[in-house]
């Protein structure tokens, strides 16, 4: 369980660092505390991983929401404010944390027959009102933790279902592929959380691929910020452009923009380079069937890839090869679905390799052709 994956949070450290270095007054202090608390939580999550500590499985949906009462302890604690089966409270953050945890659980249960995060009925504990104006949300290996945001740049961190599903999916990844949180494997880790985060949101809204916004954290930025979300899967690099966030969204959409960063910078750019596999998933959904649902054929391919093919050190090429292979097994060799996967990865600059290192060239016909051309070996 999560032996290699450290603390994972929704706000990239480069954004928090920029705010802490360039903002003034309360906003500067809020970002600085969030950055420090995030660093201390990395140590906590690593300890939990090494000891194999996780919430005790219960076998069915079981949510508990705690009010951390603005404490800034490295070990969250608080007062129970809502248990499984309780009605809504007057606290919006409590209700959002409770409802979104349930939606994420139900998505994995109904779509992939997965029994909670660990597939063994793990209970879902959430802590709201963590820290004073804490600018982040994270899964620490045992529970979900949410800050209230500073009210100037960031809204409360329970506001978006996809953000909550993103963080909970870090737990799923930890129990399955256990992708190392650095470089390309770390960017894959982040991307998988975005992929399933957006699928949960689209599933909840019953949206076809072409009708979805493909944004992560669409309500997280305050109105004063020039931005529409934290990330865009349809158009990486366009989510925001605001000096308070450090300027333009740095995510690349293709390997041409891949940023090779030292591990000291966002674990090698895991929140930045995740735009590449994010975009590949978006393209795959649009090519397979833009009128269909992302969680059906594309979601099945990505879920089986995560749970049966990827390992700690998997990189982008490994993921491309695996999704192509799974698509062939599920929908037939040379099928529209398999060729769509190859085309999607090709468009982001990664040429799929079949067993034996035979590369698959980009498909020349329309993505929705019922009779795609036979793939060509390069």
C-alpha positions in Angstrom: 0.0 0.0 0.0 1.3 3.4 -1.1 4.9 2.6 -0.2 6.3 5.0 -2.8 3.6 7.7 -3.1 4.1 10.6 -0.7 1.6 13.3 0.2 -0.5 14.4 -2.8 -2.4 17.6 -2.8 -4.6 19.4 -5.4 -2.7 22.7 -5.4 0.7 22.4 -6.9 3.6 23.5 -4.7 4.8 26.0 -7.3 1.6 28.0 -7.0 1.7 28.0 -3.2 5.4 29.0 -3.3 4.7 31.9 -5.8 1.9 33.2 -3.6 3.9 33.0 -0.4 6.8 34.8 -2.0 4.8 37.5 -3.8 1.6 38.2 -2.0 1.3 40.5 1.1 -0.4 40.4 4.5 -2.8 37.7 5.4 -2.8 36.1 1.9 1.0 35.7 2.0 0.8 34.1 5.5 -2.0 31.8 4.4 -0.1 30.5 1.5 3.1 30.2 3.5 1.4 28.2 6.2 -0.3 26.0 3.6 3.1 25.3 2.0 4.7 24.4 5.4 1.7 22.3 6.4 1.8 20.5 3.1 5.5 19.6 3.6 4.8 18.3 7.1 1.9 16.2 5.8 4.3 14.6 3.3 6.2 13.1 6.2 3.0 11.9 7.8 1.8 10.2 4.7 5.2 8.5 4.2 5.0 7.2 7.8 1.5 5.9 7.3 2.7 4.1 4.1 5.7 2.5 5.7 3.6 1.2 8.6 0.8 0.1 6.3 -1.7 2.2 8.3 -5.1 2.9 6.7 -8.7 3.4 7.8 -10.2 0.1 9.0 -12.3 -1.6 6.3 -16.1 -1.8 7.0 -17.3 -3.5 3.8 -19.9 -0.9 2.8 -20.2 2.8 2.4 -19.3 4.4 5.7 -18.6 8.1 5.9 -17.6 10.2 8.8 -17.0 13.9 8.6 -15.0 15.7 11.3 -14.7 19.4 12.0 -11.0 20.1 12.5 -12.0 23.5 13.9 -9.1 25.3 12.2 -6.4 23.3 14.0 -3.1 23.0 12.1 -1.9 19.8 13.6 0.1 17.4 11.4 -2.3 14.7 12.6 -5.9 15.9 11.9 -8.3 15.6 14.7 -11.7 17.2 15.4 -15.3 16.8 16.4 -17.6 14.3 14.5 -20.2 16.4 12.8 -21.9 13.9 10.4 -21.9 10.1 10.3 -23.2 7.7 7.6 -26.9 8.0 7.3 -27.2 11.4 9.1 -29.1 14.1 7.4 -27.5 17.3 6.1 -26.1 19.9 8.5 -26.1 23.7 8.3 -22.4 23.6 7.3 -22.0 23.6 3.5 -18.4 22.2 3.7 -19.6 19.2 5.8 -22.3 18.4 3.4 -20.1 18.7 0.3 -17.4 16.5 1.8 -20.0 13.9 2.8 -21.9 13.9 -0.5 -18.8 13.9 -2.8 -17.2 11.0 -0.8 -20.4 9.1 -1.4 -20.5 10.0 -5.1 -17.0 8.8 -5.6 -17.6 5.6 -3.7 -20.8 4.9 -5.7 -19.0 5.6 -9.0 -16.3 3.1 -8.3 -18.8 0.6 -6.9 -21.4 0.8 -9.7 -19.0 1.3 -12.7 -16.1 -0.8 -11.8 -17.5 -3.0 -9.0 -14.8 -1.7 -6.7 -15.4 -1.8 -3.0 -14.1 1.6 -1.8 -10.6 2.9 -2.1 -8.8 -0.3 -1.2 -11.4 -2.6 -2.8 -12.0 -4.0 0.7 -14.6 -1.6 2.0 -12.3 1.1 3.4 -14.2 3.7 5.5 -14.1 7.2 4.2 -13.2 9.8 6.8 -13.1 13.5 6.0 -11.8 16.5 7.9 -13.2 19.9 7.0 -12.1 23.4 8.3 -8.5 22.2 8.5 -6.2 25.1 9.4 -7.0 28.8 9.2 -7.7 29.6 5.6 -5.7 26.6 4.5 -5.1 26.6 0.8 -5.3 22.9 -0.1 -7.0 19.6 0.0 -5.3 16.2 0.2 -5.5 12.5 0.8 -2.9 11.6 3.4 -3.1 7.8 3.0 -5.9 7.4 5.6 -8.4 10.3 5.3 -9.4 13.3 3.2 -8.5 16.8 4.6 -9.9 20.1 3.3 -9.0 23.7 3.9 -11.4 26.6 3.6 -9.3 28.5 1.2 -8.2 32.1 1.6 -11.3 33.7 0.1 -9.2 35.8 -2.2 -7.6 33.4 -4.6 -9.1 30.0 -3.6 -12.6 29.0 -2.6 -13.3 26.3 0.0 -11.8 23.0 -1.1 -15.0 21.0 -0.8 -16.6 22.9 -3.6 -15.8 20.6 -6.5 -16.7 16.9 -6.8 -13.8 16.3 -9.2 -11.3 17.7 -6.8 -12.5 15.3 -4.1 -12.6 12.4 -6.5 -9.1 13.3 -7.6 -7.7 13.1 -4.1 -9.5 9.9 -3.2 -8.2 8.3 -6.5 -4.7 8.8 -5.2 -5.7 6.2 -2.6 -6.9 3.8 -5.4 -3.6 4.3 -7.3 -1.7 3.6 -4.1 -3.5 0.3 -3.6 -3.1 -0.7 -7.2 -0.1 0.5 -9.3 1.6 2.4 -6.4 3.1 4.8 -9.0 6.2 6.5 -7.6 5.5 10.2 -7.1 8.3 11.7 -9.2 9.0 12.3 -12.8 6.8 10.6 -15.4 5.4 8.0 -13.0 4.4 10.8 -10.6 2.8 12.7 -13.5 0.9 9.6 -14.4 -0.2 9.4 -10.8 -1.5 12.9 -11.0 -3.1 12.3 -14.4 -4.9 9.2 -13.2 -6.5 11.2 -10.4 -7.6 13.9 -12.9 -8.9 11.2 -15.3 -11.1 9.5 -12.7 -11.9 12.8 -11.0 -13.4 14.1 -14.2 -15.2 10.8 -14.9 -16.9 10.9 -11.5 -18.1 14.5 -12.2 -19.3 13.6 -15.7 -21.0 10.5 -14.3 -22.8 12.4 -11.6 -23.9 15.0 -14.2 -24.8 12.3 -16.8 -22.7 14.1 -19.4 -21.5 12.8 -22.7 -17.9 13.4 -23.5 -18.6 16.3 -25.9 -20.8 18.1 -23.3 -18.3 18.0 -20.4 -16.1 21.0 -19.5 -13.0 18.8 -18.9 -11.9 21.2 -16.2 -10.4 20.2 -12.9 -11.5 22.5 -10.1 -13.9 24.7 -12.1 -15.2 26.5 -9.0 -12.1 26.6 -6.9 -10.7 29.9 -8.2 -12.3 33.1 -6.8 -13.9 35.5 -9.3 -11.1 37.9 -9.0 -8.7 35.4 -10.6 -8.3 35.3 -14.4 -8.9 31.6 -14.8 -11.5 29.0 -15.2 -10.0 26.1 -13.2 -6.8 24.5 -12.0 -6.3 22.4 -15.1 -7.9 21.8 -18.5 -7.8 18.3 -19.9 -9.1 19.4 -23.3 -6.6 22.3 -23.6 -3.8 21.9 -21.1 -2.0 25.3 -20.6 -5.2 27.4 -20.8 -6.8 26.9 -17.3 -5.6 30.2 -16.0 -3.3 33.2 -16.7 -3.0 35.4 -13.6 0.0 37.0 -11.9 -1.3 35.9 -8.5 -0.9 32.3 -9.6 2.5 32.8 -11.1 1.3 33.7 -14.6 0.1 31.3 -17.3 -0.9 27.7 -16.7 2.3 25.8 -17.4 0.8 22.5 -18.4 1.9 21.1 -21.8 -0.5 19.3 -24.0 2.1 17.3 -25.9 5.6 15.9 -25.4 7.0 18.9 -27.3 6.3 20.9 -24.2 7.5 18.3 -21.6 9.4 20.0 -18.8 12.2 18.0 -17.4 12.5 19.4 -13.8 14.6 18.5 -10.8 12.9 16.4 -8.2 13.0 19.4 -5.8 10.5 21.2 -8.1 7.1 19.6 -7.7 8.7 16.1 -7.6 10.0 16.6 -11.1 6.9 18.5 -12.4 4.2 15.9 -11.6 1.4 18.6 -11.6 2.8 20.1 -14.8 3.6 17.2 -17.1 0.4 15.4 -16.2 -1.2 17.6 -18.8 0.2 15.2 -21.5 -1.5 11.9 -20.4 -4.6 14.0 -19.4 -4.9 15.2 -23.0 -4.4 11.7 -24.3 -7.4 10.5 -22.3 -9.5 13.4 -23.5 -8.6 12.7 -27.1 -9.3 9.0 -26.6 -12.8 9.8 -25.4 -13.5 12.1 -28.3 -12.2 9.6 -30.8 -13.9 6.5 -29.4 -17.3 8.2 -29.2 -17.8 11.9 -28.4 -21.5 11.2 -27.9 -20.7 8.5 -25.4 -19.7 8.5 -21.8 -16.1 8.7 -20.7 -16.5 6.2 -18.0 -17.7 3.4 -20.4 -15.2 2.3 -23.0 -12.3 4.8 -22.3 -12.8 4.5 -18.5 -12.8 0.7 -18.7 -9.5 0.8 -20.6 -7.9 3.2 -18.1 -9.2 1.3 -15.0 -7.9 -2.0 -16.3 -4.6 -0.4 -17.2 -4.3 1.0 -13.7 -5.3 -2.2 -11.9 -3.6 -4.8 -14.0 -0.7 -3.2 -16.0 1.0 -0.3 -14.4 3.6 -0.6 -11.7 5.7 1.7 -9.5 8.1 2.8 -12.2 5.7 3.0 -15.2 6.2 6.0 -17.5 4.1 7.6 -20.3 5.3 5.1 -22.9 4.3 2.2 -20.6 0.8 3.7 -20.1 0.4 4.2 -23.8 1.4 0.7 -24.6 -0.8 -0.7 -21.9 -3.9 1.2 -22.8 -3.5 0.1 -26.4 -3.1 -3.5 -25.4 -6.1 -3.4 -23.1 -8.2 -1.8 -25.7 -7.3 -4.7 -28.1 -8.2 -7.3 -25.5 -11.5 -5.7 -24.6 -12.7 -4.5 -28.0 -10.7 -6.5 -30.5 -7.4 -6.2 -32.2 -7.6 -3.4 -34.9 -10.9 -2.2 -33.5 -12.0 1.4 -33.6 -11.4 1.6 -29.9 -7.8 0.3 -30.1 -6.9 2.5 -33.1 -8.4 5.5 -31.2 -6.1 4.9 -28.3 -3.1 4.8 -30.7 -4.2 8.0 -32.4 -4.7 9.8 -29.1 -1.3 9.0 -27.8 0.3 9.8 -31.2 -1.3 13.3 -31.0 0.4 14.0 -27.7 3.7 12.8 -29.2 3.9 9.3 -27.9 3.9 6.5 -30.5 2.4 3.3 -29.2 4.5 0.2 -29.3 3.0 -3.2 -29.7 4.7 -6.3 -28.1 8.0 -6.7 -29.9 8.5 -2.9 -30.1 6.5 -2.4 -33.2 5.3 1.2 -33.3 1.7 1.9 -34.4 1.4 4.8 -36.8 -1.3 7.4 -36.6 -4.6 6.4 -38.1 -5.5 8.4 -41.3 -9.2 8.0 -41.4 -11.9 9.7 -39.4 -12.0 8.6 -35.8 -15.6 7.3 -35.9 -15.2 5.1 -39.0 -16.8 1.7 -38.6 -14.1 0.1 -40.7 -10.8 1.6 -39.7 -7.8 0.8 -41.9 -5.5 -1.9 -40.9 -2.8 -0.4 -38.7 0.6 -0.1 -40.2 3.8 -1.1 -38.6 6.6 1.4 -38.5 
